[in-house]
Amino acid sequence: MNEDLLPNDPKFWNQLTPIYCDTVRIIGIFMCIAAVIGIILNGALVYSFIRYKALRTSPNIHVMFIAIVGLLASCTILPSTGTSSVYCRWLYKRAGCQLSGVIAFFYGCSSSYLLCVVSLSRCYIIMRPFAANHITVRVIAARTLSENGITDFLIVEAESVLGGRMKETTFAGYTIELGANWVQGTRNKVTKQENPIWTLAQKYKLKNTYSNYDDLLTYDQNGHVDYLNIVNEAWIKFLQVIADAGVRKTFNLEDLSFAQGQNLAGSMPQTPYEKVADWWNFDFEYADTPAASSMIEAANNNNATFNTWSYENQFVVDPRGFATLVREEAKLFATSQNILYNSIVTKVAYSDSSVNVTLKDGTIILADYAICTFSIGVLQHNDVQFVPRFPAWKQEAIFTIKMVTYTKIFLKFSRKFWKNTQFFLYADPYQRGYYPQWQSLSEIGFLPGSNIIFVTVVTDQSYVVEAQSNNQTLSQIMTVLKSMFGNDIPAPDNFYYYRWTQNPLYRGSYSNWPTGTSECQYINSQRPVGRLFFSGEAYSKEYFGFVHGAYFEGLRTGQQVANCINGSYLDFINYPRFECKFMLKRIWNLEYSKILCSYKNNDLTARIHNGYVKAVREAIRKSNGGKAAAVGGIRVVFFTSNIQLPHTSHL
């Protein structure tokens, strides 16, 4: 290399490299190969981002810019440097060298800064996993479509306002909630995870008050009597059944009714006090009896909400109504052009290519895809005609989910004759669940000075009060109130309750997972038929019955439809249509599986539940993964997959 030459001299750029030329050529060849690979891969990534709208999310935009910068480098820096290295001299003169340097500097800085931005965005998502702002199934599904670049959608609303079963009304000059009333499970102070409904409640400054379930007085037909110890014991038994359900799920044992789980845990409510305590701890939440509810799925439902977030329940008393969350969120992405109010659907015709929706006024809406958000109760009552009829597997799935009813009966008095307590529990001497739970709204933080109290009844008792006249219901209620607080209480100034089951738009309040419903049937309830998708709290395996169940299902279904529209994958085609037949609960491994069975020729000797679980664990430990072992009447057998399974009907 001639050191006397200056960069301004053209001969300077034609000099051979001062190091071994063969080594430089090898490096140049690798750089040229890298350039070709970079152009292909980065180009494919950029093309995919342009072609598919579903990929255009905020995090992917950062990756997109990195790909563009990489493509630029693959088209300039690598080819110029690689080819020059092959010839052992710089081929592109001074201007090429300067341009290459500028691009190299730009590429290095841009890549570093963009990677930093991606890292920060990932950190934000991890620290704030529920920062998204969506609510209820229709609004969240529509919002998800909007976020995926799909604006050609229509929300069909049967009422004059959005909200669905988040329904409020004005009673004696105050706003009361007829449906959903609580934000259940707020924020986990340890993990910092937050219920998205609680996030929205804070965002829109929703007025709410903590429900203190320890602020409770107990009554029977003779007035105030303290049986709080029985209520507390029932709560402990409830938690034990929840824990036992987890054990059954872990060992893949058959599901039971929650009442059977209570029996195994030593709880068999007999007295009026025990029965109302049982109602308070179970029916008050699930709106159904323990005998009618799945043990494992009720426990899963409880844990998914309260263990994930917290056991805090915030009672909404906002004069705008709980549904203000829905209405405010809808304003962010929808207009009057996207929402069709006062429109009742009477017929839905679906196929593998389109969906046609007919309204009561004769209007026909043609769509490529549709999301059905009718309650499971509406589908069970055939209030809407579906053409063709749902296949057998879909009908079975729909009817294996139970629609329950939760009725709040409000009374306004001229004066407050009850004590300054949030909750009152009434044990009827003859009937379980007969006007059992009373809540005062006249306390500080609620509607102070309103003199409003309401009583809650569920499902079977709800059906009774819906079927009878208002006067009959009021007469029964006043009899109960007089037995609780004395005969000198005044007559109410106002009285009201909503008949959820009789309304063809709802046919109940929310869903419950009943005893005997399999996971296969529940999964089938979620599956689309043709291009008709289904969404709502009833389809949420973890959060059925909760407002946030509708939230998460809206996310799921909205994204599925968006993916289908954008062509990223045809999710609905890949859903098998299962015929749920009787089959063993257990899934057998190809090598071996373990089965828990009764010892000594199916000896079903009674044993306490805790002893049973303890014996199971000890038997599995003694088996050491391969040999048979028996402890306390429980035998663990291991066998290869080609051996016939032992009889398991008594497990």
C-alpha positions as CSV (number, residue, x, y, z in Angstrom):
1,M,0.0,0.0,0.0
2,N,1.4,3.4,-1.0
3,E,1.2,5.6,2.0
4,D,2.1,8.7,-0.1
5,L,-1.2,8.7,-1.9
6,L,-4.0,10.9,-0.5
7,P,-7.7,10.1,-0.5
8,N,-8.3,12.8,-3.2
9,D,-6.1,10.8,-5.6
10,P,-8.2,8.3,-7.6
11,K,-5.3,5.8,-7.3
12,F,-5.8,5.7,-3.5
13,W,-9.1,3.8,-3.9
14,N,-7.6,1.2,-6.3
15,Q,-4.9,-0.1,-4.0
16,L,-4.9,-3.7,-2.9
17,T,-5.7,-4.6,0.7
18,P,-2.5,-4.6,2.9
19,I,-3.4,-8.0,4.5
20,Y,-3.7,-11.5,3.0
21,C,-6.0,-11.3,0.0
22,D,-7.2,-15.0,0.4
23,T,-8.5,-14.3,3.9
24,V,-10.2,-11.1,2.8
25,R,-11.9,-13.0,-0.1
26,I,-13.4,-15.6,2.2
27,I,-14.8,-12.9,4.4
28,G,-16.2,-11.1,1.4
29,I,-17.9,-14.3,0.2
30,F,-19.6,-14.7,3.6
31,M,-20.7,-11.1,3.5
32,C,-22.3,-11.5,0.1
33,I,-24.1,-14.6,1.3
34,A,-25.3,-12.7,4.3
35,A,-26.6,-9.9,2.1
36,V,-28.7,-12.3,0.0
37,I,-30.1,-14.0,3.1
38,G,-30.8,-10.6,4.7
39,I,-32.6,-9.3,1.7
40,I,-34.8,-12.5,1.5
41,L,-35.7,-12.7,5.2
42,N,-36.1,-9.0,5.9
43,G,-38.0,-8.5,2.6
44,A,-40.4,-11.4,3.6
45,L,-41.0,-9.8,7.0
46,V,-41.7,-6.4,5.5
47,Y,-44.0,-7.9,2.9
48,S,-45.9,-9.9,5.5
49,F,-46.4,-6.7,7.6
50,I,-47.7,-4.9,4.5
51,R,-49.9,-7.8,3.4
52,Y,-51.5,-8.8,6.7
53,K,-53.3,-6.2,8.8
54,A,-53.4,-8.5,11.9
55,L,-49.6,-8.1,12.2
56,R,-49.8,-4.3,12.5
57,T,-49.8,-4.1,16.3
58,S,-47.8,-1.6,18.3
59,P,-45.0,-4.0,19.3
60,N,-44.7,-5.3,15.7
61,I,-44.2,-1.8,14.4
62,H,-40.9,-1.6,16.2
63,V,-39.9,-5.0,14.7
64,M,-41.0,-3.7,11.3
65,F,-38.6,-0.7,11.5
66,I,-35.7,-3.0,12.6
67,A,-36.5,-5.2,9.5
68,I,-36.5,-2.1,7.2
69,V,-33.2,-1.0,8.6
70,G,-31.8,-4.5,8.2
71,L,-33.1,-4.6,4.6
72,L,-31.4,-1.3,3.9
73,A,-28.1,-2.6,5.3
74,S,-28.5,-5.9,3.3
75,C,-28.9,-3.9,0.1
76,T,-26.0,-1.5,0.6
77,I,-23.4,-2.1,3.3
78,L,-23.0,-5.9,2.9
79,P,-22.9,-6.1,-0.9
80,S,-20.5,-3.2,-1.3
81,T,-18.2,-4.4,1.4
82,G,-18.5,-8.0,0.4
83,T,-17.8,-7.5,-3.3
84,S,-14.9,-5.2,-2.6
85,S,-13.4,-7.8,-0.3
86,V,-13.7,-10.5,-3.0
87,Y,-11.6,-8.2,-5.3
88,C,-9.2,-7.2,-2.4
89,R,-9.8,-3.5,-3.2
90,W,-12.5,-0.9,-2.7
91,L,-14.6,-0.7,-5.8
92,Y,-16.8,2.2,-5.2
93,K,-14.4,5.1,-4.8
94,R,-14.6,7.9,-2.2
95,A,-18.3,8.7,-2.5
96,G,-19.2,5.0,-2.1
97,C,-17.0,4.8,1.0
98,Q,-18.6,7.9,2.6
99,L,-22.1,6.7,1.8
100,S,-21.4,3.2,3.2
101,G,-20.0,4.8,6.4
102,V,-23.1,7.0,6.9
103,I,-25.4,4.0,6.3
104,A,-23.4,1.8,8.7
105,F,-23.6,4.5,11.4
106,F,-27.3,4.9,10.8
107,Y,-27.9,1.1,10.9
108,G,-26.0,0.7,14.2
109,C,-27.7,3.5,16.0
110,S,-31.1,2.7,14.7
111,S,-30.9,-0.9,15.6
112,S,-29.7,-0.1,19.2
113,Y,-32.4,2.5,19.7
114,L,-35.2,0.4,18.3
115,L,-34.2,-2.6,20.4
116,C,-34.3,-0.4,23.4
117,V,-37.8,0.8,22.6
118,V,-38.9,-2.8,22.1
119,S,-37.5,-3.8,25.5
120,L,-39.2,-0.9,27.2
121,S,-42.6,-1.8,25.6
122,R,-42.2,-5.4,26.6
123,C,-41.4,-4.3,30.1
124,Y,-44.5,-2.1,30.2
125,I,-46.7,-5.0,29.1
126,I,-45.3,-7.3,31.7
127,M,-45.7,-4.8,34.5
128,R,-49.2,-3.7,33.3
129,P,-50.7,-6.8,31.8
130,F,-54.3,-5.5,32.0
131,A,-53.7,-2.0,30.7
132,A,-56.1,-2.5,27.8
133,N,-59.3,-0.6,27.9
134,H,-62.3,-2.8,26.9
135,I,-65.5,-4.0,28.5
136,T,-68.4,-6.5,28.0
137,V,-68.5,-8.9,25.2
138,R,-70.0,-6.9,22.3
139,V,-68.0,-3.8,22.9
140,I,-64.7,-5.6,23.6
141,A,-65.2,-7.8,20.5
142,A,-65.9,-4.7,18.4
143,R,-62.9,-2.9,19.9
144,T,-60.7,-5.8,19.1
145,L,-61.8,-5.7,15.5
146,S,-61.1,-2.0,15.4
147,E,-57.6,-2.5,16.8
148,N,-57.0,-5.0,14.0
149,G,-57.8,-2.4,11.3
150,I,-61.4,-3.6,10.8
151,T,-63.9,-0.8,10.9
152,D,-66.7,-2.2,8.8
153,F,-68.6,-3.7,11.7
154,L,-72.0,-3.2,13.2
155,I,-73.2,-3.6,16.9
156,V,-76.9,-4.7,17.0
157,E,-78.3,-3.5,20.3
158,A,-81.9,-4.5,21.3
159,E,-82.1,-1.8,24.0
160,S,-81.9,2.0,23.6
161,V,-78.5,2.1,25.3
162,L,-75.5,-0.2,25.6
163,G,-75.1,-2.3,28.6
164,G,-76.9,-5.6,28.3
165,R,-77.1,-7.3,31.7
166,M,-75.3,-4.4,33.2
167,K,-78.6,-2.7,33.7
168,E,-79.6,0.2,35.9
169,T,-82.8,2.1,36.6
170,T,-84.0,5.0,38.7
171,F,-85.7,4.0,42.0
172,A,-87.1,6.6,44.5
173,G,-84.7,9.2,42.9
174,Y,-81.6,7.0,43.1
175,T,-79.7,4.9,40.6
176,I,-79.9,1.2,41.4
177,E,-78.3,-1.7,39.6
178,L,-80.7,-4.5,38.5
179,G,-77.9,-6.7,37.2
180,A,-74.2,-6.7,37.6
181,N,-73.3,-4.7,40.8
182,W,-69.8,-5.6,41.9
183,V,-66.3,-5.4,40.6
184,Q,-65.2,-8.7,42.0
185,G,-61.5,-9.2,42.7
186,T,-59.7,-5.9,42.2
187,R,-55.8,-6.0,42.4
188,N,-53.2,-8.4,43.7
189,K,-50.9,-6.4,45.8
190,V,-48.1,-8.9,45.5
191,T,-48.1,-9.7,41.8
192,K,-49.6,-6.3,40.9
193,Q,-52.0,-8.0,38.5
194,E,-55.3,-6.1,38.2
195,N,-58.8,-7.0,37.1
196,P,-59.4,-5.1,33.9
197,I,-62.8,-4.1,35.1
198,W,-61.2,-2.5,38.1
199,T,-58.8,-0.7,35.8
200,L,-61.7,0.7,33.9
201,A,-63.6,1.6,37.1
202,Q,-60.6,3.8,38.1
203,K,-60.2,5.2,34.6
204,Y,-63.8,6.5,34.5
205,K,-63.9,7.3,38.3
206,L,-66.8,4.9,38.9
207,K,-68.2,5.5,42.4
208,N,-68.0,2.3,44.4
209,T,-67.8,1.1,48.1
210,Y,-66.1,-1.9,49.6
211,S,-68.5,-4.7,50.5
212,N,-67.6,-5.8,54.1
213,Y,-69.1,-9.3,54.4
214,D,-68.0,-9.4,58.1
215,D,-70.4,-6.5,58.7
216,L,-73.3,-9.0,59.1
217,L,-76.1,-9.5,61.6
218,T,-78.1,-12.8,61.7
219,Y,-81.9,-13.3,62.2
220,D,-84.6,-15.9,62.3
221,Q,-88.4,-15.8,62.6
222,N,-88.1,-14.6,66.2
223,G,-85.8,-11.7,65.4
224,H,-82.1,-11.1,66.0
225,V,-80.2,-14.2,67.1
226,D,-76.4,-14.7,66.8
227,Y,-75.4,-17.7,64.8
228,L,-72.3,-16.1,63.2
229,N,-70.2,-19.0,64.5
230,I,-72.2,-21.3,62.2
231,V,-71.7,-18.9,59.3
232,N,-68.0,-18.8,59.9
233,E,-67.8,-22.6,60.1
234,A,-69.6,-22.8,56.8
235,W,-67.1,-20.5,55.2
236,I,-64.2,-22.7,56.5
237,K,-65.9,-25.8,55.0
238,F,-66.4,-23.9,51.7
239,L,-62.7,-23.2,51.5
240,Q,-61.9,-26.9,52.4
241,V,-64.1,-28.1,49.5
242,I,-62.3,-25.6,47.2
243,A,-59.0,-27.1,48.3
244,D,-60.3,-30.7,47.9
245,A,-61.5,-29.9,44.4
246,G,-57.9,-28.9,43.5
247,V,-56.7,-32.2,44.8
248,R,-59.3,-34.1,42.7
249,K,-58.2,-32.1,39.6
250,T,-54.6,-32.7,40.3
251,F,-55.1,-36.5,40.5
252,N,-57.5,-36.4,37.6
253,L,-60.4,-37.8,39.6
254,E,-64.0,-37.6,38.5
255,D,-65.9,-34.5,39.2
256,L,-68.6,-34.3,41.9
257,S,-71.3,-31.9,42.8
258,F,-70.2,-29.3,45.2
259,A,-72.7,-30.7,47.7
260,Q,-71.0,-34.1,47.5
261,G,-67.7,-32.4,48.1
262,Q,-69.2,-30.8,51.2
263,N,-70.4,-34.2,52.4
264,L,-66.9,-35.7,51.9
265,A,-65.5,-32.7,53.9
266,G,-67.9,-33.5,56.7
267,S,-70.5,-30.7,56.0
268,M,-74.1,-31.7,55.7
269,P,-76.3,-28.6,56.4
270,Q,-79.4,-29.7,58.4
271,T,-80.7,-26.9,60.6
272,P,-82.2,-23.6,59.2
273,Y,-79.0,-21.8,60.5
274,E,-76.7,-24.2,58.7
275,K,-78.8,-24.0,55.5
276,V,-78.8,-20.2,55.3
277,A,-75.1,-20.1,56.1
278,D,-74.6,-22.5,53.2
279,W,-76.7,-20.3,51.0
280,W,-74.7,-17.2,52.1
281,N,-71.4,-18.9,51.2
282,F,-72.4,-20.5,47.9
283,D,-75.8,-19.6,46.4
284,F,-75.2,-15.9,47.0
285,E,-72.2,-16.1,44.5
286,Y,-73.2,-18.8,42.0
287,A,-77.0,-18.2,42.1
288,D,-77.5,-21.9,42.3
289,T,-77.4,-24.7,44.9
290,P,-74.2,-26.7,45.7
291,A,-76.1,-29.9,44.6
292,A,-76.6,-28.5,41.1
293,S,-73.1,-27.1,40.7
294,S,-69.8,-28.7,39.6
295,M,-67.3,-29.1,42.5
296,I,-64.1,-28.8,40.4
297,E,-65.4,-26.0,38.1
298,A,-66.9,-24.0,40.9
299,A,-63.5,-24.1,42.7
300,N,-61.7,-23.2,39.5
301,N,-64.1,-20.3,39.0
302,N,-63.5,-19.0,42.5
303,N,-59.7,-19.4,42.4
304,A,-59.4,-17.8,38.9
305,T,-60.9,-14.5,40.1
306,F,-60.2,-14.2,43.8
307,N,-56.8,-16.0,44.0
308,T,-55.5,-14.2,40.9
309,W,-56.5,-10.7,42.1
310,S,-58.1,-10.5,45.5
311,Y,-61.1,-11.3,47.7
312,E,-62.1,-7.6,47.6
313,N,-65.6,-6.9,46.2
314,Q,-66.5,-3.3,45.3
315,F,-70.2,-2.4,45.2
316,V,-71.0,0.1,42.4
317,V,-73.2,3.0,43.5
318,D,-72.4,5.4,40.6
319,P,-75.4,7.6,39.5
320,R,-74.3,7.1,35.9
321,G,-74.7,3.3,36.3
322,F,-72.2,0.4,36.1
323,A,-72.7,0.3,32.3
324,T,-71.1,3.7,31.9
325,L,-67.9,1.7,31.4
326,V,-69.4,0.2,28.3
327,R,-70.8,3.4,26.9
328,E,-67.6,5.4,27.5
329,E,-65.4,2.7,26.0
330,A,-67.6,2.5,22.9
331,K,-67.2,6.2,22.3
332,L,-63.5,5.6,21.7
333,F,-64.0,3.6,18.5
334,A,-67.7,3.4,17.5
335,T,-70.1,6.0,16.2
336,S,-73.8,6.1,15.4
337,Q,-72.9,4.4,12.2
338,N,-71.5,1.4,14.0
339,I,-74.3,0.8,16.5
340,L,-77.9,0.0,15.7
341,Y,-80.1,0.6,18.7
342,N,-83.6,-0.7,19.5
343,S,-83.0,-3.6,17.0
344,I,-84.3,-7.0,18.0
345,V,-82.9,-10.0,16.1
346,T,-85.5,-12.6,15.1
347,K,-83.6,-14.8,12.6
348,V,-79.9,-15.7,11.9
349,A,-79.0,-17.7,8.7
350,Y,-75.4,-18.9,8.6
351,S,-73.2,-20.8,6.3
352,D,-69.5,-21.3,5.6
353,S,-69.4,-18.2,3.5
354,S,-71.7,-15.6,5.1
355,V,-74.2,-14.7,7.8
356,N,-77.6,-13.0,7.3
357,V,-79.3,-11.4,10.3
358,T,-83.0,-10.5,10.1
359,L,-84.4,-7.9,12.5
360,K,-88.0,-7.6,13.9
361,D,-88.7,-4.7,11.6
362,G,-87.8,-6.8,8.5
363,T,-84.3,-5.3,8.0
364,I,-81.8,-7.9,6.7
365,I,-78.1,-7.4,7.6
366,L,-75.6,-9.2,5.3
367,A,-72.2,-10.0,6.8
368,D,-69.1,-12.0,6.1
369,Y,-68.9,-13.0,9.8
370,A,-71.1,-12.5,12.9
371,I,-70.5,-12.8,16.6
372,C,-73.6,-14.1,18.6
373,T,-73.7,-12.6,22.1
374,F,-77.1,-13.8,23.1
375,S,-77.2,-15.2,26.6
376,I,-77.1,-18.9,26.9
377,G,-80.7,-18.6,28.2
378,V,-81.9,-17.0,25.0
379,L,-80.3,-19.8,23.0
380,Q,-82.0,-22.4,25.2
381,H,-85.4,-20.7,24.8
382,N,-85.3,-20.6,21.0
383,D,-86.2,-16.9,21.1
384,V,-84.2,-16.5,17.9
385,Q,-84.5,-18.8,14.8
386,F,-81.3,-20.2,13.5
387,V,-81.1,-21.5,9.9
388,P,-80.1,-24.2,9.6
389,R,-80.8,-25.6,13.1
390,F,-77.7,-26.0,15.2
391,P,-76.1,-29.5,14.8
392,A,-76.6,-32.0,17.6
393,W,-73.2,-31.4,19.1
394,K,-73.9,-27.7,19.4
395,Q,-77.4,-28.1,20.8
396,E,-76.1,-30.5,23.4
397,A,-73.3,-28.0,24.4
398,I,-75.8,-25.2,24.8
399,F,-78.2,-27.1,27.0
400,T,-75.5,-28.5,29.3
401,I,-74.8,-24.9,30.6
402,K,-77.2,-23.6,33.1
403,M,-78.6,-20.1,33.0
404,V,-79.3,-18.9,36.6
405,T,-81.3,-16.0,37.9
406,Y,-80.2,-13.5,40.5
407,T,-83.0,-11.2,41.6
408,K,-82.7,-8.1,43.8
409,I,-85.9,-6.8,45.3
410,F,-85.7,-3.1,46.4
411,L,-87.8,-1.4,49.1
412,K,-87.9,2.3,50.0
413,F,-89.2,3.2,53.5
414,S,-90.1,6.5,55.1
415,R,-87.7,5.8,57.9
416,K,-84.8,3.4,58.6
417,F,-85.8,0.8,61.2
418,W,-82.7,-1.5,60.7
419,K,-79.3,-1.1,62.3
420,N,-76.3,0.5,60.7
421,T,-75.0,-2.7,59.1
422,Q,-74.3,-3.7,55.5
423,F,-75.8,-7.2,55.5
424,F,-78.5,-9.1,57.3
425,L,-79.1,-12.8,57.1
426,Y,-82.5,-14.4,57.6
427,A,-82.9,-18.2,58.4
428,D,-86.4,-19.3,57.4
429,P,-87.6,-22.3,59.5
430,Y,-89.1,-24.1,56.6
431,Q,-87.5,-23.2,53.3
432,R,-83.8,-22.8,52.3
433,G,-83.2,-19.6,50.4
434,Y,-86.5,-17.9,51.3
435,Y,-85.7,-14.1,51.3
436,P,-82.4,-14.9,53.0
437,Q,-80.0,-12.0,52.3
438,W,-80.7,-8.4,53.0
439,Q,-78.4,-5.4,52.2
440,S,-78.8,-1.8,53.3
441,L,-78.1,0.9,50.8
442,S,-78.7,3.6,53.5
443,E,-75.2,3.3,54.9
444,I,-72.2,5.6,54.6
445,G,-70.5,5.1,51.2
446,F,-73.6,3.7,49.5
447,L,-76.8,5.8,49.4
448,P,-76.9,7.4,52.8
449,G,-80.2,8.7,53.9
450,S,-82.1,6.9,51.1
451,N,-83.8,4.4,53.5
452,I,-83.5,1.8,50.8
453,I,-82.9,-1.9,51.6
454,F,-83.0,-4.8,49.2
455,V,-83.3,-8.6,49.5
456,T,-81.7,-11.1,47.1
457,V,-83.2,-14.4,46.0
458,V,-81.8,-16.7,43.3
459,T,-82.9,-19.2,40.7
460,D,-85.7,-21.4,42.2
461,Q,-87.0,-18.6,44.5
462,S,-86.4,-16.1,41.7
463,Y,-88.7,-18.2,39.5
464,V,-91.4,-18.0,42.2
465,V,-91.3,-14.2,42.6
466,E,-91.2,-13.7,38.9
467,A,-94.3,-15.9,38.4
468,Q,-96.4,-14.4,41.2
469,S,-97.8,-10.9,41.4
470,N,-95.9,-7.9,43.0
471,N,-98.5,-7.8,45.8
472,Q,-97.9,-11.4,46.6
473,T,-94.1,-10.9,46.7
474,L,-94.5,-7.7,48.8
475,S,-96.8,-9.5,51.3
476,Q,-94.2,-12.3,51.8
477,I,-91.4,-9.8,52.2
478,M,-93.2,-7.8,54.8
479,T,-94.0,-10.9,56.8
480,V,-90.3,-11.7,56.8
481,L,-89.3,-8.1,57.7
482,K,-91.8,-8.0,60.6
483,S,-90.4,-11.3,62.0
484,M,-86.9,-9.8,61.8
485,F,-87.6,-6.3,63.1
486,G,-91.0,-6.3,64.7
487,N,-94.5,-5.5,63.7
488,D,-94.3,-1.7,64.1
489,I,-92.3,-1.2,60.9
490,P,-93.9,1.1,58.2
491,A,-95.1,0.0,54.8
492,P,-92.7,0.7,52.0
493,D,-93.1,3.9,49.9
494,N,-91.8,2.2,46.9
495,F,-91.1,-1.4,45.8
496,Y,-89.5,-2.9,42.7
497,Y,-87.8,-5.9,41.1
498,Y,-86.9,-7.0,37.6
499,R,-88.0,-10.2,36.0
500,W,-84.9,-11.4,34.3
501,T,-86.1,-14.9,33.3
502,Q,-89.3,-13.7,31.7
503,N,-87.5,-11.1,29.5
504,P,-86.8,-12.7,26.1
505,L,-83.8,-10.5,25.7
506,Y,-82.0,-12.1,28.7
507,R,-83.8,-15.3,30.0
508,G,-81.8,-15.1,33.2
509,S,-78.9,-13.3,34.9
510,Y,-75.7,-15.3,34.2
511,S,-74.4,-18.8,33.7
512,N,-73.3,-21.6,36.0
513,W,-71.3,-24.8,35.3
514,P,-73.7,-27.6,36.4
515,T,-72.9,-31.0,37.7
516,G,-72.3,-33.5,34.9
517,T,-71.2,-31.1,32.2
518,S,-67.9,-32.2,30.7
519,E,-65.1,-30.1,29.4
520,C,-65.8,-31.4,25.9
521,Q,-69.3,-30.1,26.0
522,Y,-68.1,-26.8,27.4
523,I,-65.5,-26.4,24.7
524,N,-68.1,-27.2,22.0
525,S,-70.3,-24.3,23.4
526,Q,-67.5,-22.0,22.3
527,R,-67.0,-23.4,18.8
528,P,-68.4,-21.5,15.8
529,V,-70.9,-23.0,13.3
530,G,-70.1,-21.8,9.8
531,R,-69.1,-18.2,10.1
532,L,-71.2,-17.6,13.2
533,F,-69.1,-17.2,16.3
534,F,-70.3,-17.2,20.0
535,S,-69.1,-15.1,22.8
536,G,-70.2,-14.1,26.3
537,E,-69.5,-14.8,30.0
538,A,-71.1,-18.2,29.7
539,Y,-68.3,-19.4,27.4
540,S,-65.5,-18.5,29.8
541,K,-64.2,-21.6,31.5
542,E,-62.5,-19.7,34.2
543,Y,-64.7,-16.6,34.6
544,F,-68.3,-17.7,33.8
545,G,-70.8,-15.6,35.7
546,F,-68.4,-12.6,36.0
547,V,-68.3,-9.3,34.1
548,H,-64.7,-9.9,33.4
549,G,-65.7,-13.2,31.9
550,A,-67.5,-11.2,29.2
551,Y,-64.4,-9.0,28.8
552,F,-62.0,-11.9,28.2
553,E,-64.4,-13.7,25.9
554,G,-64.8,-10.6,23.8
555,L,-61.1,-10.4,23.4
556,R,-60.9,-14.1,22.4
557,T,-63.7,-14.1,19.9
558,G,-62.9,-10.6,18.5
559,Q,-59.4,-11.7,17.7
560,Q,-60.5,-15.0,16.1
561,V,-62.8,-13.1,13.7
562,A,-60.1,-10.5,13.0
563,N,-57.7,-13.3,12.2
564,C,-60.1,-14.8,9.8
565,I,-60.9,-11.5,8.1
566,N,-57.2,-10.6,7.8
567,G,-56.3,-14.1,6.5
568,S,-53.6,-14.8,9.1
569,Y,-55.4,-18.1,9.8
570,L,-58.8,-19.6,9.4
571,D,-59.4,-20.5,13.0
572,F,-63.0,-21.5,12.5
573,I,-62.2,-24.2,10.0
574,N,-59.7,-25.9,12.3
575,Y,-62.3,-26.4,15.1
576,P,-63.4,-30.1,15.2
577,R,-67.0,-30.7,15.9
578,F,-66.8,-33.2,18.8
579,E,-69.5,-35.7,19.6
580,C,-69.0,-35.9,23.4
581,K,-69.4,-39.6,24.3
582,F,-68.8,-41.3,27.6
583,M,-65.1,-41.8,28.1
584,L,-62.6,-42.1,30.9
585,K,-61.6,-38.9,32.6
586,R,-57.9,-39.9,32.5
587,I,-55.5,-39.4,29.6
588,W,-53.3,-42.4,29.2
589,N,-49.6,-41.9,28.5
590,L,-48.0,-44.1,25.8
591,E,-45.5,-45.6,28.2
592,Y,-47.6,-46.1,31.4
593,S,-50.4,-44.4,33.3
594,K,-51.5,-44.6,36.9
595,I,-54.9,-45.1,38.2
596,L,-56.3,-44.7,41.7
597,C,-58.7,-47.5,42.5
598,S,-60.3,-49.1,45.5
599,Y,-58.4,-51.9,47.3
600,K,-59.6,-55.4,48.1
601,N,-62.0,-56.1,45.3
602,N,-63.5,-52.6,45.1
603,D,-64.1,-52.4,48.8
604,L,-65.9,-49.1,49.2
605,T,-65.4,-48.8,53.0
606,A,-66.2,-45.2,54.1
607,R,-63.3,-43.0,55.1
608,I,-63.0,-39.3,55.8
609,H,-62.0,-37.2,52.9
610,N,-58.8,-36.0,54.3
611,G,-57.8,-39.5,55.1
612,Y,-58.6,-40.6,51.6
613,V,-56.4,-37.9,50.0
614,K,-53.6,-38.6,52.5
615,A,-53.7,-42.3,51.7
616,V,-53.6,-41.5,47.9
617,R,-50.5,-39.4,48.3
618,E,-48.7,-42.0,50.4
619,A,-49.6,-44.8,48.0
620,I,-48.2,-42.8,45.1
621,R,-45.0,-42.1,47.1
622,K,-44.5,-45.8,48.0
623,S,-45.1,-46.9,44.4
624,N,-42.0,-45.0,43.4
625,G,-43.2,-44.6,39.8
626,G,-43.5,-48.3,38.8
627,K,-44.7,-50.8,41.3
628,A,-48.1,-51.4,42.9
629,A,-48.6,-50.1,46.4
630,A,-51.5,-50.0,48.8
631,V,-52.1,-47.6,51.8
632,G,-55.3,-47.3,53.9
633,G,-57.5,-49.1,51.4
634,I,-56.1,-47.2,48.4
635,R,-54.1,-49.0,45.7
636,V,-52.0,-47.5,43.0
637,V,-51.4,-49.7,39.9
638,F,-49.0,-48.9,37.0
639,F,-49.5,-50.6,33.7
640,T,-48.3,-50.3,30.1
641,S,-50.6,-48.8,27.4
642,N,-51.2,-52.2,25.7
643,I,-52.7,-53.7,28.9
644,Q,-56.5,-53.6,29.3
645,L,-57.6,-50.9,31.7
646,P,-59.0,-52.1,35.1
647,H,-62.6,-51.3,36.0
648,T,-63.0,-47.7,37.2
649,S,-66.7,-47.2,37.7
650,H,-66.4,-46.8,41.5
651,L,-63.6,-44.2,41.5
